[in-house]
Amino acid sequence: MERGNVLLCAGGTGGHLFPAEAVAHELVSRGYTVHLATDERAKRFTDTFPAAEIHTIRSATFGSRNPIGVAKTIYKLAAGYFQSRKLIRKIEPVAVAGFGGYPTLPPLLAASAMKVPTLIHEANAVLGRANKFLSRRVSRVAIGFGDTDKLDGKEVTVTGNPVRPPVLEAASQAYDLPDEKGTFRLLVFGGSQGARYFGAVLPEACALMSEDHRNRLSIVQQARPEDSESLKAAYDSLGVQAEVSTFFTDMAERIASAHLVISRSGASTVSELAVIGRPAILVPYPYALDHDQAANAATVSSEGGAVIFKQSALVAEVLADELSSAINDPKRLALAAKNAKKTGKPNAAITLADMLEAFAKDGK
């Protein structure tokens, strides 16, 4: 039974699109037709997005104080606003939801002005600038972490962060306690900047470990294209078994198979680690304006599910000691996996879909 159109809006990065995709799958299963409004960066992430149509909306970020730059940004946002009004008149959505990023501004502002019920979801433990601007202009606000900044005069619902179906499938796999003499599976990833840093420090750390520990390592690692060959060569020279790639399409399964994860702490990453339940060494991106990744990491580390290191502190010697300690104490890892899973919210997509249904039916 066709129940109407829902317009989901997200910036063109995985951190914004993955939660939107999870909600899209839930809405489609309920009989809704989903449209996605995003930007041109989204192409690499939308192969599995169940949208009837993907709409590229003009937008821009206020990254410059130069008057000419500001004028260009305002022009693009205005163009995106009128483009969004035209789209909303065409598809007549019963609700519009935003998942962060500047490309959500034009369609959410247009929908609000046109009296279409609107919702925004903030994945991080600190409100992003686009969502902070939109928060007082939309019908409802949902947040991924309970300690996200509260909003004066606005009802806020803690839903958790939606995770995609492969993550929910991976969550059914119990943590595989590493054998005291067997292979130790290490997964390492973290976006472009993270890949660069991890690609430099991991081989150095491995070189400082005992030969026995190096021989037990089986590393799966994300690398930048320009670094992948040199990273493979570094591991080969150390006799470390490693699979290096610029992108993994089966990341949920990789997380589930890992004994330990080393990664940045974006909201989607932290949420997926928690839902699946895997111990992690989290290294927040150090140059984030709002320090959102540090706040995200704290939500799971405070419960004993991960350890946090500042990038400047996690030098090769420290990482070598941390890895050796983890290999020597599998029971500690199992406890961390259990603690991480306690913080997970696997039903976030269902909760958000329920919210969209409810206020779409009410018309507000």
BATI-812660 format. One line per 10 residues: number of its first residue (from 1); for each residue x, y, z of N, C-alpha, C. Coordinates in steps of 0.05 Angstrom, whole numbers, m for minus. Layout:
<atoms>
NUM> X,Y,Z,X,Y,Z,X,Y,Z  ... $
</atoms>
This chain:
<atoms>
1> 17,m24,0,0,0,0,18,25,0  13,43,m19,29,67,m21,19,87,0  38,97,16,31,114,39,41,142,36  52,149,13,61,176,8,91,179,6  100,203,m1,128,208,m4,140,220,21  165,213,27,180,225,48,206,235,36  213,260,41,238,271,31,259,271,53  280,256,49,303,256,68,325,273,56  338,289,73,359,307,65,384,302,80  407,302,67,432,297,80,456,308,64 $
11> 476,317,79,501,324,65,513,300,53  531,304,33,540,282,16,564,267,28  565,262,54,585,246,66,573,222,79  589,201,84,578,177,97,566,183,124  578,201,139,568,207,166,539,218,166  532,232,145,505,243,142,487,223,127  497,210,107,480,193,90,473,166,102  492,154,118,487,128,128,462,127,147  460,146,166,435,146,182,410,151,166  412,168,146,389,173,128,381,148,113 $
21> 402,133,104,396,108,90,382,88,108  391,86,133,378,67,151,349,73,155  342,99,158,314,107,161,299,102,135  312,107,113,299,102,87,291,73,84  308,55,91,301,26,90,276,20,107  275,32,130,252,27,148,227,39,137  228,63,125,205,75,114,195,60,89  213,51,72,205,35,49,191,10,57  201,m3,79,188,m28,88,160,m23,98  154,2,105,127,9,114,109,19,92 $
31> 119,21,68,102,28,45,106,57,35  125,72,47,130,99,38,149,99,14  147,120,m2,166,124,m24,186,146,m14  212,140,m15,232,158,m5,246,173,m28  249,199,m24,266,215,m42,289,226,m25  312,229,m38,336,239,m24,345,265,m36  348,285,m19,360,310,m28,388,312,m16  408,316,m33,436,316,m24,453,333,m43  479,329,m42,497,343,m61,513,324,m77  530,334,m95,543,317,m115,564,298,m102 $
41> 572,303,m77,592,285,m64,580,258,m58  554,255,m58,540,232,m48,543,207,m66  552,211,m90,551,189,m110,563,163,m101  586,164,m86,600,140,m78,585,125,m56  565,138,m43,551,125,m20,523,117,m26  512,123,m50,483,119,m54,475,94,m70  494,76,m75,487,52,m89,466,35,m75  466,35,m49,447,19,m34,425,36,m21  424,61,m28,403,79,m17,377,74,m31  356,66,m16,330,58,m29,313,82,m36 $
51> 323,100,m52,308,124,m59,296,121,m87  271,130,m90,258,130,m116,273,149,m135  284,171,m123,299,190,m139,317,205,m120  341,212,m131,361,227,m116,363,255,m128  359,275,m113,358,303,m122,382,318,m112  398,329,m130,421,345,m123,412,374,m118  416,383,m94,406,410,m86,430,429,m84  427,453,m95,449,472,m93,452,482,m65  476,483,m55,481,493,m28,510,500,m26  518,511,m3,546,519,2,549,523,32 $
61> 574,523,41,580,528,69,593,556,72  589,568,95,601,594,100,630,590,110  647,583,91,675,577,98,693,601,96  683,624,86,700,647,81,686,672,91  702,691,102,690,717,111,694,738,89  706,731,68,709,749,45,681,756,35  675,782,32,648,790,24,639,777,m2  657,774,m21,650,761,m46,643,732,m42  659,718,m24,653,690,m18,627,687,m4  621,705,15,596,704,30,572,709,11 $
71> 575,727,m8,554,733,m27,549,709,m45  570,695,m53,567,671,m70,552,649,m54  559,646,m29,546,626,m12,516,632,m9  510,657,m3,482,665,0,466,660,m26  479,666,m49,466,662,m75,460,632,m79  480,614,m73,476,586,m77,454,575,m58  454,585,m33,433,576,m15,406,585,m23  404,609,m34,378,619,m44,369,603,m68  388,597,m86,381,581,m109,371,554,m100  384,542,m80,376,516,m70,349,517,m56 $
81> 343,540,m43,317,543,m30,294,543,m51  297,558,m72,276,558,m92,275,532,m108  298,519,m111,298,493,m124,283,473,m106  287,475,m79,274,457,m60,243,462,m60  235,487,m61,206,493,m62,193,479,m86  207,481,m109,197,468,m133,195,438,m130  215,426,m117,216,397,m113,193,389,m94  189,404,m73,168,398,m53,140,400,m66  136,420,m82,110,422,m97,106,398,m115  128,388,m126,126,366,m145,119,339,m131 $
91> 134,333,m110,131,306,m98,112,306,m74  104,330,m64,85,332,m42,91,313,m19  114,316,m6,121,297,16,103,300,40  98,278,54,82,280,79,100,289,102  126,287,98,145,296,118,172,300,105  188,318,117,216,322,108,234,320,132  256,304,129,275,300,151,303,306,142  318,319,159,346,326,153,365,312,172  388,304,161,408,289,176,435,303,177  435,329,175,459,344,179,474,351,153 $
101> 489,373,154,504,382,131,490,405,118  505,423,106,494,447,94,474,442,71  476,420,56,455,414,36,427,410,48  425,407,74,398,404,86,384,431,90  400,452,90,388,479,96,366,487,76  371,487,50,350,496,31,324,479,33  325,452,32,300,438,32,285,439,59  300,440,82,286,442,108,274,469,112  288,490,103,276,517,105,252,520,87  254,508,63,231,509,44,207,494,55 $
111> 212,470,65,190,454,76,177,467,100  193,479,118,182,493,141,164,517,132  174,532,112,159,555,102,133,546,89  133,521,77,110,511,63,92,494,81  97,495,108,81,482,128,80,451,125  102,440,115,105,411,114,119,403,140  110,382,154,122,373,179,152,367,174  169,376,192,198,374,189,211,363,214  232,348,210,248,336,232,277,338,225  294,344,244,323,341,240,334,321,260 $
121> 355,307,252,369,288,269,398,296,270  408,298,295,436,304,299,450,279,308  470,270,292,483,245,299,505,249,320  518,272,320,540,276,338,532,284,366  550,282,385,545,291,412,547,321,415  553,335,394,553,364,393,537,372,368  518,391,371,502,399,348,519,412,326  515,402,302,529,415,279,517,442,273  532,459,258,522,486,254,497,487,238  494,470,218,470,470,202,446,462,219 $
131> 449,441,235,426,433,252,420,453,274  441,466,284,436,487,304,419,509,293  425,517,268,410,538,255,381,529,250  377,504,242,351,494,235,334,487,260  347,482,283,333,470,305,308,485,314  308,511,312,285,527,321,265,532,298  270,521,275,253,525,252,238,500,243  244,477,256,232,452,248,212,443,269  196,422,261,175,412,279,187,397,302  206,379,297,218,362,317,248,360,314 $
141> 261,355,337,290,351,337,296,324,351  312,308,337,321,282,349,351,282,350  362,268,370,391,268,374,401,239,378  426,235,370,437,208,372,448,201,399  459,220,413,471,215,439,456,232,461  452,221,484,437,234,505,449,259,516  476,262,512,488,286,522,492,308,501  479,305,479,480,326,458,468,352,470  479,375,462,470,401,472,440,403,472  429,410,494,400,414,496,391,441,484 $
151> 367,442,476,357,466,462,335,479,479  338,505,484,319,520,499,292,521,485  271,512,499,244,515,488,237,495,467  254,475,461,248,456,440,250,428,451  229,413,446,228,385,454,250,369,438  266,354,452,287,339,440,283,309,447  284,292,427,281,263,431,307,249,426  316,234,446,341,218,442,333,191,429  342,188,404,335,164,389,358,145,385  383,154,389,406,139,380,410,145,351 $
161> 431,134,339,437,138,311,429,114,294  413,118,274,404,96,257,428,82,243  427,56,243,448,41,229,436,24,207  451,19,186,440,6,163,436,m24,168  420,m38,151,414,m66,154,439,m84,157  461,m79,142,484,m97,146,496,m95,174  493,m72,186,503,m68,214,486,m85,233  460,m84,229,442,m99,246,447,m129,243  453,m138,218,459,m166,214,485,m173,228  505,m156,226,531,m161,238,528,m162,269 $
171> 509,m147,280,505,m146,309,497,m173,320  487,m190,303,479,m217,313,503,m235,318  526,m227,308,550,m244,312,563,m238,339  566,m259,355,578,m256,381,608,m250,378  619,m236,398,647,m229,397,664,m255,399  682,m257,380,699,m281,379,725,m276,395  725,m288,419,748,m284,437,774,m293,424  794,m275,422,819,m283,408,833,m306,424  842,m325,409,857,m348,420,884,m338,430  894,m348,452,919,m339,464,943,m343,446 $
181> 941,m362,427,964,m367,409,956,m363,380  931,m356,375,921,m354,348,924,m327,335  911,m323,312,911,m298,297,896,m277,313  907,m252,312,894,m229,325,885,m210,302  859,m207,299,848,m192,276,844,m162,284  858,m145,270,858,m116,276,847,m101,252  827,m85,257,814,m68,236,821,m39,240  831,m25,219,840,2,222,828,19,200  813,40,207,802,58,187,797,85,199  791,105,182,786,132,193,786,155,174 $
191> 774,152,150,773,174,131,800,181,120  801,202,104,826,209,90,848,217,110  842,236,128,862,245,148,869,222,167  850,207,175,856,185,193,872,164,180  866,158,154,881,138,139,910,146,137  915,172,133,943,181,131,958,178,157  945,185,179,958,183,205,963,154,212  941,138,210,944,109,218,964,95,200  965,103,174,983,90,156,1012,96,163  1017,118,177,1044,124,185,1052,111,212 $
201> 1033,112,231,1040,103,258,1038,72,262  1020,59,248,1016,30,252,1041,14,245  1053,17,221,1077,1,215,1099,7,235  1102,32,244,1123,38,264,1117,23,290  1092,22,298,1084,8,323,1089,m22,320  1083,m33,297,1087,m62,292,1117,m69,294  1134,m51,284,1162,m56,285,1173,m57,313  1159,m44,332,1168,m44,360,1157,m67,376  1138,m82,365,1126,m105,379,1144,m129,377  1139,m148,395,1155,m173,394,1149,m188,368 $
211> 1167,m205,360,1163,m221,335,1139,m239,338  1134,m250,361,1111,m267,366,1085,m252,361  1083,m228,372,1059,m212,368,1056,m203,339  1077,m196,326,1075,m188,298,1065,m211,281  1075,m235,287,1067,m259,271,1037,m266,275  1026,m258,298,998,m264,303,979,m244,291  989,m220,284,972,m199,273,961,m205,245  936,m199,241,924,m199,215,909,m173,213  920,m154,197,910,m127,196,893,m122,171  870,m110,174,854,m99,152,854,m69,156 $
221> 864,m54,135,869,m26,139,861,m10,115  847,12,120,840,31,99,864,50,95  869,56,70,892,74,63,884,93,41  898,116,40,894,134,18,906,121,m7  895,127,m31,905,115,m55,935,118,m59  945,142,m52,974,148,m56,992,134,m35  979,122,m14,995,110,7,993,79,7  974,68,m8,968,40,m5,992,22,m12  1006,27,m33,1028,10,m41,1051,11,m20  1058,35,m11,1079,37,9,1071,24,35 $
231> 1046,26,42,1036,13,67,1038,m17,65  1030,m28,42,1032,m57,38,1061,m66,40  1079,m50,27,1108,m57,28,1119,m56,56  1109,m37,72,1119,m35,100,1111,m59,116  1086,m68,113,1078,m92,127,1092,m117,117  1096,m119,91,1110,m142,80,1139,m144,91  1152,m121,94,1179,m121,104,1181,m130,133  1158,m126,148,1157,m134,176,1146,m163,179  1137,m175,157,1125,m201,159,1098,m201,171  1084,m178,170,1057,m176,181,1036,m181,159 $
241> 1017,m199,165,996,m204,146,977,m180,146  972,m169,122,955,m145,121,940,m144,94  915,m135,96,899,m128,73,894,m99,73  904,m85,52,903,m56,51,885,m48,27  866,m30,32,849,m21,10,841,8,15  833,21,m6,824,49,m3,795,51,6  780,30,3,751,30,10,741,2,14  726,m3,35,714,m29,40,683,m26,38  671,m43,21,642,m42,18,628,m58,39  642,m75,53,630,m93,73,641,m86,101 $
251> 641,m61,108,653,m52,133,639,m64,157  613,m67,157,599,m79,180,610,m107,186  613,m123,165,624,m150,169,653,m149,178  668,m130,169,696,m127,178,697,m120,207  679,m102,216,678,m95,245,671,m120,261  651,m135,252,642,m158,267,664,m179,270  681,m181,249,702,m201,249,727,m193,265  729,m168,273,753,m157,286,754,m164,315  778,m169,325,782,m171,354,786,m144,367  796,m125,351,800,m98,360,799,m78,336 $
261> 787,m55,341,784,m35,320,800,m10,328  815,1,309,827,28,313,815,46,293  804,69,302,789,86,283,786,114,294  778,132,277,767,158,285,741,153,300  729,175,310,704,171,326,681,189,315  677,187,289,653,199,278,628,186,290  606,200,288,581,190,301,573,163,290  574,159,264,566,133,252,585,111,261  611,117,261,630,97,269,625,88,298  622,107,316,618,101,344,592,85,348 $
271> 571,93,333,545,79,336,547,51,325  560,47,303,563,20,291,579,2,309  601,12,320,617,m3,339,600,m12,363  583,7,372,567,1,396,545,m20,390  532,m17,367,510,m36,360,522,m63,356  544,m65,342,557,m91,337,570,m102,362  582,m83,378,594,m91,403,623,m100,399  641,m81,392,669,m88,388,686,m68,403  708,m77,416,726,m59,431,742,m43,411  749,m18,419,762,0,401,782,18,415 $
281> 802,26,399,819,48,406,810,71,388  799,92,400,787,114,386,806,138,387  811,150,363,829,173,361,814,195,347  801,213,363,785,234,351,801,252,332  788,261,311,800,280,293,807,305,308  833,313,309,841,334,327,834,363,319  826,366,294,822,394,284,793,401,280  775,385,291,746,391,289,740,416,305  725,434,293,719,460,306,703,456,332  685,437,332,667,433,356,676,410,373 $
291> 699,397,366,709,374,381,687,352,384  671,350,363,649,331,364,658,302,366  681,295,353,690,267,354,699,259,382  711,278,396,719,272,424,694,267,441  673,283,437,649,279,452,635,253,445  636,246,419,625,220,411,639,197,424  665,198,424,681,176,435,676,173,465  671,195,479,667,194,507,642,179,515  622,178,497,597,164,503,600,134,506  620,123,492,625,94,494,648,88,513 $
301> 668,106,513,691,101,531,683,104,561  664,121,566,655,124,594,642,99,605  633,81,588,621,56,596,641,33,594  666,39,587,686,18,586,687,3,560  674,14,539,674,0,513,696,7,494  712,28,501,734,37,484,753,53,501  777,56,490,797,75,502,801,97,482  806,121,492,810,145,475,838,154,477  850,161,454,877,173,454,875,198,437  888,220,446,892,242,429,913,234,408 $
311> 909,244,383,928,236,362,957,243,369  961,266,382,988,274,389,1001,255,410  984,242,425,994,224,446,998,195,437  985,188,416,986,160,406,1010,157,387  1034,159,398,1058,154,382,1063,125,379  1082,117,363,1087,88,357,1092,72,382  1108,83,401,1115,68,425,1090,62,442  1073,82,444,1048,79,460,1029,59,447  1026,61,421,1009,43,406,1019,15,407  1045,11,405,1057,m16,407,1050,m29,434 $
321> 1053,m13,456,1047,m23,482,1017,m30,485  1000,m12,473,971,m16,475,963,m42,460  974,m46,437,967,m70,421,978,m95,435  1002,m94,446,1013,m117,460,996,m124,484  987,m104,499,970,m108,522,944,m121,514  932,m112,492,907,m123,483,910,m152,475  932,m158,461,937,m186,452,941,m204,476  953,m194,497,959,m210,521,935,m213,539  914,m197,535,891,m198,554,865,m199,539  859,m222,526,834,m225,511,809,m221,528 $
331> 810,m228,554,786,m225,571,779,m195,574  799,m178,575,794,m149,576,780,m140,551  788,m150,528,775,m143,503,746,m153,503  741,m177,513,714,m188,513,696,m170,531  707,m161,553,691,m144,571,685,m117,557  705,m106,543,701,m81,529,680,m84,507  681,m107,493,660,m112,473,632,m113,485  630,m126,508,604,m127,522,595,m99,531  614,m83,541,607,m56,550,599,m38,526  613,m41,504,606,m25,480,578,m31,471 $
341> 571,m57,471,545,m65,461,522,m54,479  528,m50,504,508,m39,522,500,m11,514  518,3,502,512,31,494,498,34,467  496,12,453,485,13,426,454,16,426  444,29,405,415,33,402,407,22,375  403,m4,373,397,m16,347,370,m8,335  352,2,351,325,9,341,321,38,334  343,53,330,341,82,325,326,87,299  330,72,278,316,77,253,286,73,256  278,53,272,250,48,277,238,71,292 $
351> 252,81,313,242,103,329,238,128,312  258,134,294,256,158,277,233,155,257  230,131,246,208,126,227,181,129,241  179,120,266,155,124,282,149,154,286  170,169,291,166,198,295,156,211,270  168,204,247,160,216,222,131,208,215  124,183,220,96,175,215,76,190,233  83,193,258,65,205,277,59,234,271  80,250,267,74,278,263,66,284,234  72,266,216,62,269,188,32,265,188 $
361> 22,246,204,m7,241,206,m21,264,220  m7,276,239,m19,299,253,m17,325,237  1,324,217,4,348,200,21,370,213  37,362,234,54,382,248,76,369,263 $
</atoms>
